[in-house]
Amino acid sequence: MKKLYIITGEASGDLHAANLMKAILQQDKNVDFRYWGGDNMAAVVGEPVKHISELAFMGFIEVVANLKTILTNIKFCKKDILKYKPDALVLVDYPGFNLRIAKWAKAQGIPVIYYISPQIWAWKQNRVHTIKKVVDKMLVILPFEKDFYAKFGMEVTFVGHPLLDAVEQFIAKTDKVDLYAKHNLDKRPVIALLPGSRKQEINTKLPIMLDSLSAFDDYQFVIAGAPALPASFYEPFLKHSKNVHLIHGETYDLLSIATAALVTSGTATLETALFEVPEVVCYKGSSISYQIAKRLIKVDYISLVNLILQKEAVKELIQHECNAKLIEKELKLILPGQPKNAQMKKDYADLLKILGHGGASETAAAQVLLSIDNL
Protein backbone atom coordinates (compact mmCIF):
# COMPACT_ATOMS: atom_id res chain seq x y z
CA MET A 1 0.00 0.00 0.00
CA LYS A 2 1.46 3.37 -1.07
CA LYS A 3 0.96 6.18 1.42
CA LEU A 4 0.62 9.87 0.51
CA TYR A 5 0.36 12.78 2.93
CA ILE A 6 -1.33 15.74 1.20
CA ILE A 7 -1.48 19.29 2.55
CA THR A 8 -3.54 22.22 1.32
CA GLY A 9 -5.05 25.08 3.27
CA GLU A 10 -7.44 26.87 0.90
CA ALA A 11 -10.69 26.25 -0.97
CA SER A 12 -9.09 26.16 -4.42
CA GLY A 13 -6.41 23.75 -3.20
CA ASP A 14 -9.11 21.51 -1.72
CA LEU A 15 -10.81 21.31 -5.13
CA HIS A 16 -7.61 20.54 -7.04
CA ALA A 17 -6.29 18.10 -4.44
CA ALA A 18 -9.61 16.24 -4.49
CA ASN A 19 -9.44 15.82 -8.26
CA LEU A 20 -5.81 14.71 -7.95
CA MET A 21 -6.81 12.08 -5.37
CA LYS A 22 -9.58 10.79 -7.64
CA ALA A 23 -7.17 10.54 -10.56
CA ILE A 24 -4.55 8.74 -8.45
CA LEU A 25 -7.11 6.16 -7.30
CA GLN A 26 -8.25 5.63 -10.89
CA GLN A 27 -4.66 4.84 -11.86
CA ASP A 28 -3.72 2.89 -8.71
CA LYS A 29 -6.28 1.78 -6.13
CA ASN A 30 -3.48 0.66 -3.82
CA VAL A 31 -2.92 4.17 -2.39
CA ASP A 32 -3.78 5.44 1.09
CA PHE A 33 -4.19 9.15 1.87
CA ARG A 34 -3.82 11.25 4.97
CA TYR A 35 -4.46 14.94 4.40
CA TRP A 36 -5.13 18.50 5.45
CA GLY A 37 -7.96 19.84 3.30
CA GLY A 38 -11.67 20.42 2.94
CA ASP A 39 -15.02 18.96 1.98
CA ASN A 40 -14.06 18.10 -1.61
CA MET A 41 -11.19 15.92 -0.43
CA ALA A 42 -13.41 14.38 2.26
CA ALA A 43 -15.89 13.41 -0.46
CA VAL A 44 -13.14 11.31 -2.06
CA VAL A 45 -11.97 9.48 1.05
CA GLY A 46 -11.90 9.91 4.83
CA GLU A 47 -11.82 13.08 6.91
CA PRO A 48 -9.08 15.75 7.01
CA VAL A 49 -6.57 15.88 9.84
CA LYS A 50 -7.17 19.64 9.77
CA HIS A 51 -9.98 21.38 7.86
CA ILE A 52 -9.23 24.38 5.65
CA SER A 53 -11.68 26.44 7.71
CA GLU A 54 -9.03 26.38 10.47
CA LEU A 55 -6.12 27.22 8.19
CA ALA A 56 -6.84 30.13 5.84
CA PHE A 57 -5.01 33.30 6.90
CA MET A 58 -4.14 36.00 4.37
CA GLY A 59 -2.23 39.28 4.45
CA PHE A 60 0.84 40.24 6.45
CA ILE A 61 -1.00 41.65 9.46
CA GLU A 62 -3.44 38.74 9.57
CA VAL A 63 -0.64 36.15 9.51
CA VAL A 64 1.21 37.91 12.33
CA ALA A 65 -1.99 38.08 14.38
CA ASN A 66 -2.48 34.33 14.00
CA LEU A 67 1.18 33.35 14.23
CA LYS A 68 0.76 31.29 17.39
CA THR A 69 -1.94 29.16 15.74
CA ILE A 70 0.14 28.74 12.59
CA LEU A 71 3.25 27.64 14.52
CA THR A 72 1.17 25.21 16.59
CA ASN A 73 -0.25 23.72 13.39
CA ILE A 74 3.25 23.33 11.91
CA LYS A 75 4.50 21.54 15.01
CA PHE A 76 1.48 19.23 15.03
CA CYS A 77 1.81 18.57 11.28
CA LYS A 78 5.43 17.43 11.61
CA LYS A 79 4.54 14.97 14.37
CA ASP A 80 1.59 13.65 12.37
CA ILE A 81 3.69 13.10 9.25
CA LEU A 82 6.33 11.17 11.23
CA LYS A 83 3.63 9.01 12.78
CA TYR A 84 2.02 8.27 9.39
CA LYS A 85 5.35 7.51 7.63
CA PRO A 86 4.27 8.44 4.07
CA ASP A 87 6.08 7.36 0.91
CA ALA A 88 5.89 10.98 -0.22
CA LEU A 89 4.51 14.35 0.78
CA VAL A 90 2.24 16.08 -1.76
CA LEU A 91 1.97 19.83 -1.14
CA VAL A 92 -0.76 21.78 -2.92
CA ASP A 93 -0.17 25.57 -3.16
CA TYR A 94 -0.50 27.16 0.36
CA PRO A 95 3.17 28.26 0.29
CA GLY A 96 3.62 30.04 3.64
CA PHE A 97 2.87 26.79 5.46
CA ASN A 98 3.90 24.20 2.88
CA LEU A 99 7.40 25.51 2.18
CA ARG A 100 8.20 25.27 5.89
CA ILE A 101 6.98 21.69 5.92
CA ALA A 102 8.91 20.94 2.70
CA LYS A 103 12.19 22.15 4.21
CA TRP A 104 11.65 20.00 7.29
CA ALA A 105 10.52 16.95 5.28
CA LYS A 106 13.59 17.13 3.03
CA ALA A 107 15.79 17.01 6.12
CA GLN A 108 13.85 13.92 7.27
CA GLY A 109 14.45 12.18 3.96
CA ILE A 110 10.76 12.30 2.96
CA PRO A 111 10.27 12.87 -0.81
CA VAL A 112 8.50 16.18 -1.52
CA ILE A 113 6.18 16.63 -4.51
CA TYR A 114 4.73 20.12 -5.00
CA TYR A 115 1.55 20.44 -7.08
CA ILE A 116 0.56 24.00 -8.04
CA SER A 117 3.58 26.19 -7.60
CA PRO A 118 3.62 29.10 -5.17
CA GLN A 119 3.26 32.31 -7.16
CA ILE A 120 6.91 33.19 -6.69
CA TRP A 121 6.97 34.81 -10.13
CA ALA A 122 4.72 37.50 -8.62
CA TRP A 123 6.66 38.18 -5.45
CA LYS A 124 9.33 36.67 -3.20
CA GLN A 125 11.20 35.36 -6.25
CA ASN A 126 14.12 34.44 -3.99
CA ARG A 127 11.95 31.55 -2.76
CA VAL A 128 12.92 29.71 -5.94
CA HIS A 129 16.31 28.92 -4.38
CA THR A 130 14.61 27.32 -1.37
CA ILE A 131 12.28 25.37 -3.66
CA LYS A 132 15.23 24.03 -5.66
CA LYS A 133 16.74 22.67 -2.44
CA VAL A 134 13.66 21.18 -0.75
CA VAL A 135 11.26 20.12 -3.54
CA ASP A 136 12.01 16.89 -5.40
CA LYS A 137 9.29 17.26 -8.05
CA MET A 138 7.44 20.45 -9.02
CA LEU A 139 4.22 20.20 -11.05
CA VAL A 140 3.14 23.57 -12.48
CA ILE A 141 -0.24 24.56 -13.93
CA LEU A 142 0.44 27.86 -15.72
CA PRO A 143 2.21 27.86 -19.12
CA PHE A 144 4.71 30.60 -18.27
CA GLU A 145 5.86 28.93 -15.03
CA LYS A 146 8.03 26.39 -16.85
CA ASP A 147 10.09 29.19 -18.44
CA PHE A 148 10.24 31.07 -15.14
CA TYR A 149 11.80 28.13 -13.31
CA ALA A 150 14.13 27.40 -16.23
CA LYS A 151 15.69 30.85 -15.72
CA PHE A 152 16.86 29.61 -12.33
CA GLY A 153 18.09 26.26 -13.63
CA MET A 154 15.20 24.20 -12.27
CA GLU A 155 13.31 21.71 -14.41
CA VAL A 156 9.59 21.48 -13.66
CA THR A 157 6.70 19.62 -15.28
CA PHE A 158 3.77 21.53 -16.82
CA VAL A 159 0.62 19.43 -16.37
CA GLY A 160 -2.06 21.89 -17.52
CA HIS A 161 -4.57 23.79 -15.42
CA PRO A 162 -6.90 21.62 -13.29
CA LEU A 163 -9.70 24.19 -13.48
CA LEU A 164 -10.23 23.15 -17.09
CA ASP A 165 -11.05 19.65 -15.84
CA ALA A 166 -13.28 20.90 -13.03
CA VAL A 167 -15.30 23.14 -15.38
CA GLU A 168 -15.53 20.48 -18.09
CA GLN A 169 -16.78 17.94 -15.52
CA PHE A 170 -19.46 20.37 -14.38
CA ILE A 171 -20.59 21.19 -17.92
CA ALA A 172 -20.85 17.46 -18.72
CA LYS A 173 -23.16 16.86 -15.73
CA THR A 174 -26.73 15.90 -16.60
CA ASP A 175 -28.19 16.59 -13.14
CA LYS A 176 -27.50 20.31 -12.85
CA VAL A 177 -29.38 22.24 -10.17
CA ASP A 178 -32.12 24.68 -11.21
CA LEU A 179 -31.02 27.61 -9.06
CA TYR A 180 -34.01 29.72 -10.05
CA ALA A 181 -36.43 27.15 -8.62
CA LYS A 182 -34.29 25.98 -5.70
CA HIS A 183 -33.58 29.45 -4.34
CA ASN A 184 -36.79 31.21 -5.35
CA LEU A 185 -35.06 33.55 -7.80
CA ASP A 186 -37.25 35.67 -10.05
CA LYS A 187 -36.93 35.86 -13.83
CA ARG A 188 -34.41 38.72 -13.93
CA PRO A 189 -30.85 37.95 -15.07
CA VAL A 190 -28.31 37.17 -12.35
CA ILE A 191 -25.14 39.01 -11.40
CA ALA A 192 -22.87 36.82 -9.26
CA LEU A 193 -20.91 38.11 -6.27
CA LEU A 194 -17.80 36.08 -5.40
CA PRO A 195 -16.25 37.88 -2.39
CA GLY A 196 -13.77 35.13 -1.48
CA SER A 197 -13.53 32.18 0.88
CA ARG A 198 -11.94 33.70 4.01
CA LYS A 199 -13.79 35.66 6.68
CA GLN A 200 -11.43 38.62 6.60
CA GLU A 201 -11.57 39.16 2.84
CA ILE A 202 -15.37 38.79 2.80
CA ASN A 203 -15.71 41.27 5.67
CA THR A 204 -13.63 43.75 3.69
CA LYS A 205 -15.00 43.35 0.16
CA LEU A 206 -18.59 42.16 0.35
CA PRO A 207 -19.97 45.38 1.92
CA ILE A 208 -18.34 47.42 -0.86
CA MET A 209 -19.78 45.11 -3.52
CA LEU A 210 -23.24 45.40 -1.98
CA ASP A 211 -23.01 49.20 -1.82
CA SER A 212 -22.51 49.33 -5.60
CA LEU A 213 -25.73 47.56 -6.61
CA SER A 214 -28.51 50.15 -6.22
CA ALA A 215 -28.43 51.18 -9.90
CA PHE A 216 -29.18 47.69 -11.24
CA ASP A 217 -32.89 47.13 -10.66
CA ASP A 218 -33.15 45.02 -13.82
CA TYR A 219 -30.88 42.40 -12.27
CA GLN A 220 -30.82 40.23 -9.16
CA PHE A 221 -27.67 39.46 -7.22
CA VAL A 222 -26.50 36.15 -5.80
CA ILE A 223 -23.61 35.74 -3.36
CA ALA A 224 -21.53 32.58 -3.67
CA GLY A 225 -21.13 31.53 -0.04
CA ALA A 226 -17.79 30.01 0.94
CA PRO A 227 -18.20 26.26 1.60
CA ALA A 228 -16.38 26.46 4.95
CA LEU A 229 -18.53 29.32 6.32
CA PRO A 230 -22.10 28.97 7.64
CA ALA A 231 -25.04 30.92 6.27
CA SER A 232 -25.24 32.74 9.62
CA PHE A 233 -21.93 34.45 8.83
CA TYR A 234 -23.59 36.23 5.89
CA GLU A 235 -26.77 37.28 7.69
CA PRO A 236 -25.46 40.72 8.83
CA PHE A 237 -24.59 41.56 5.20
CA LEU A 238 -28.03 40.55 3.93
CA LYS A 239 -30.10 42.37 6.57
CA HIS A 240 -29.99 45.72 4.78
CA SER A 241 -29.50 44.40 1.23
CA LYS A 242 -32.59 44.04 -0.90
CA ASN A 243 -32.50 42.04 -4.11
CA VAL A 244 -29.58 39.88 -2.88
CA HIS A 245 -29.63 36.10 -2.39
CA LEU A 246 -27.12 33.68 -0.88
CA ILE A 247 -26.23 30.18 -2.07
CA HIS A 248 -23.69 27.72 -0.68
CA GLY A 249 -21.66 25.07 -2.46
CA GLU A 250 -23.12 25.80 -5.89
CA THR A 251 -20.68 28.32 -7.33
CA TYR A 252 -20.40 26.58 -10.70
CA ASP A 253 -24.19 26.38 -10.96
CA LEU A 254 -24.23 30.11 -10.24
CA LEU A 255 -21.56 30.97 -12.81
CA SER A 256 -23.37 28.86 -15.42
CA ILE A 257 -26.39 31.22 -15.25
CA ALA A 258 -24.64 34.51 -14.43
CA THR A 259 -24.74 37.46 -16.81
CA ALA A 260 -21.80 39.19 -15.10
CA ALA A 261 -19.82 38.92 -11.87
CA LEU A 262 -17.93 40.86 -9.22
CA VAL A 263 -15.01 38.68 -8.17
CA THR A 264 -12.27 38.94 -5.58
CA SER A 265 -8.76 38.21 -6.83
CA GLY A 266 -7.56 34.61 -6.91
CA THR A 267 -8.61 31.38 -8.57
CA ALA A 268 -12.22 32.59 -8.86
CA THR A 269 -11.18 35.12 -11.54
CA LEU A 270 -10.08 32.26 -13.79
CA GLU A 271 -13.11 30.09 -12.96
CA THR A 272 -15.40 32.99 -13.91
CA ALA A 273 -13.56 33.43 -17.21
CA LEU A 274 -13.82 29.72 -18.04
CA PHE A 275 -17.61 30.07 -17.73
CA GLU A 276 -17.33 33.06 -20.11
CA VAL A 277 -18.88 35.41 -17.54
CA PRO A 278 -17.73 39.05 -17.88
CA GLU A 279 -16.23 40.16 -14.58
CA VAL A 280 -14.84 43.03 -12.54
CA VAL A 281 -12.03 42.04 -10.19
CA CYS A 282 -12.19 43.63 -6.73
CA TYR A 283 -9.35 43.55 -4.22
CA LYS A 284 -8.86 45.39 -0.95
CA GLY A 285 -6.68 44.42 2.02
CA SER A 286 -5.52 46.08 5.19
CA SER A 287 -3.62 49.30 4.50
CA ILE A 288 -0.34 47.99 5.92
CA SER A 289 -0.58 44.66 4.05
CA TYR A 290 -1.29 46.50 0.82
CA GLN A 291 1.64 48.92 1.22
CA ILE A 292 4.01 46.02 1.89
CA ALA A 293 2.68 43.95 -1.01
CA LYS A 294 2.85 46.89 -3.42
CA ARG A 295 6.57 47.16 -2.81
CA LEU A 296 7.20 43.44 -3.21
CA ILE A 297 4.97 42.34 -6.10
CA LYS A 298 6.82 41.94 -9.39
CA VAL A 299 3.89 41.59 -11.83
CA ASP A 300 1.59 44.11 -13.50
CA TYR A 301 -1.72 42.39 -12.64
CA ILE A 302 -3.33 40.52 -9.76
CA SER A 303 -5.90 38.38 -11.62
CA LEU A 304 -4.91 35.12 -13.28
CA VAL A 305 -6.86 36.09 -16.40
CA ASN A 306 -4.73 39.18 -16.99
CA LEU A 307 -1.51 37.47 -15.95
CA ILE A 308 -1.99 34.67 -18.47
CA LEU A 309 -3.13 37.00 -21.26
CA GLN A 310 -0.45 39.56 -20.31
CA LYS A 311 -2.91 42.45 -20.64
CA GLU A 312 -5.82 43.97 -18.71
CA ALA A 313 -8.63 41.95 -20.24
CA VAL A 314 -10.68 42.27 -17.04
CA LYS A 315 -10.79 45.45 -14.99
CA GLU A 316 -8.93 45.28 -11.68
CA LEU A 317 -10.12 47.64 -8.95
CA ILE A 318 -7.44 47.52 -6.28
CA GLN A 319 -7.40 49.07 -2.80
CA HIS A 320 -8.64 52.72 -3.00
CA GLU A 321 -10.15 52.04 -6.45
CA CYS A 322 -12.20 49.24 -4.94
CA ASN A 323 -15.15 51.45 -4.04
CA ALA A 324 -18.87 51.39 -4.79
CA LYS A 325 -18.78 54.19 -7.35
CA LEU A 326 -16.09 52.64 -9.54
CA ILE A 327 -17.53 49.12 -9.20
CA GLU A 328 -20.90 50.42 -10.42
CA LYS A 329 -19.24 52.16 -13.36
CA GLU A 330 -17.20 49.13 -14.44
CA LEU A 331 -20.09 46.70 -13.95
CA LYS A 332 -22.26 48.74 -16.31
CA LEU A 333 -19.54 48.55 -18.97
CA ILE A 334 -19.54 44.74 -19.11
CA LEU A 335 -23.29 44.10 -19.26
CA PRO A 336 -24.84 42.62 -22.43
CA GLY A 337 -24.89 45.01 -25.38
CA GLN A 338 -21.82 46.92 -24.21
CA PRO A 339 -18.65 46.80 -26.36
CA LYS A 340 -16.54 45.69 -23.41
CA ASN A 341 -18.79 42.65 -22.94
CA ALA A 342 -18.05 41.37 -26.44
CA GLN A 343 -14.33 42.15 -26.19
CA MET A 344 -14.02 40.31 -22.90
CA LYS A 345 -15.54 37.18 -24.38
CA LYS A 346 -13.04 37.35 -27.26
CA ASP A 347 -10.24 37.61 -24.72
CA TYR A 348 -11.64 34.60 -22.88
CA ALA A 349 -11.42 32.58 -26.12
CA ASP A 350 -7.73 33.54 -26.38
CA LEU A 351 -7.26 32.50 -22.76
CA LEU A 352 -8.56 29.01 -23.52
CA LYS A 353 -6.15 28.66 -26.43
CA ILE A 354 -3.20 29.53 -24.17
CA LEU A 355 -4.30 27.15 -21.39
CA GLY A 356 -4.65 24.30 -23.88
CA HIS A 357 -6.41 21.00 -23.27
CA GLY A 358 -7.69 19.47 -20.04
CA GLY A 359 -6.41 16.36 -18.28
CA ALA A 360 -4.28 18.16 -15.69
CA SER A 361 -5.43 15.97 -12.79
CA GLU A 362 -4.70 12.75 -14.68
CA THR A 363 -1.29 14.00 -15.82
CA ALA A 364 -0.39 15.17 -12.32
CA ALA A 365 -1.56 11.85 -10.83
CA ALA A 366 0.69 9.91 -13.22
CA GLN A 367 3.64 12.12 -12.26
CA VAL A 368 2.97 11.64 -8.54
CA LEU A 369 2.80 7.85 -8.88
CA LEU A 370 5.94 7.82 -11.02
CA SER A 371 7.73 9.99 -8.49
CA ILE A 372 6.87 7.65 -5.58
CA ASP A 373 8.70 4.87 -7.39
CA ASN A 374 11.68 6.98 -8.48
CA LEU A 375 12.40 9.43 -5.65
C-alpha angles and dihedrals in degrees: 000000000000115000125210126185109203125192129191129148107192140066095250091049090051090055095048094042090051091054090047090053091050091050092048091052091049089055097038123011090188094083128109123201135206114179155166108226147094147277096301092058091044089055088060098048140335130332128297121258085224125012120228089238086073095046113047112106121154136184130035097269093045093051092050091049091054097037095117091055092046093050091047090052091050092051092048092046093055092051091047093051092050091050093049095046098206125198087228142356116236112200119194115200110290091117103180090063102026098052090055090051091045092055091050094044092051089055089051092053093247113144112244122212116183118201116191108018122241108256092254090146086069099048142342091038089170086074087079089077091055091047091052090055101043107029118077097187127018119196112193129195104194120077096228094051093077091059091044093057092042089062087064095045096255122131115216134174121243108212101172128253115302092210088073088061094045093051093043090051090052094048090050092054115112096196100062118164119251098227093184092061098034096051100031094246118171125232097271118111117266130242111197124220115205105179096168139264103269125081095232096052092045091049089053103041109027096067090052091049091050092049090059098058106077094096095058106076091147090065138057123218129224125191117214102224117217110251093230095052125076124237088247089068090064097045096092090054093050098047095083098026117096121194092026126119132187128219130179130211095359103092095133090049087052095048090048090064100031122117093197139347145214106216135184115228119274137060091335091071090062094042089053091050092050088057087051092239114152109236147187114214115222124192131170129156136170112302094244094047090050094049091050094046093048090059094047105040114101101192133081097229139039101205121082090226093061094039092055094042091041092224139075099270091151123039115252116206105192130187109314090017089057095090135125096255096054093040089054091049095049094043091056090053094059100046120113114289094028119115092233090058092059093042092051092054090051089052090050089056089054089049091057091051091054094047091051126194130348128247097099095136093050092046092048091047091053090050092049093050091046091049093052089059096043107036 
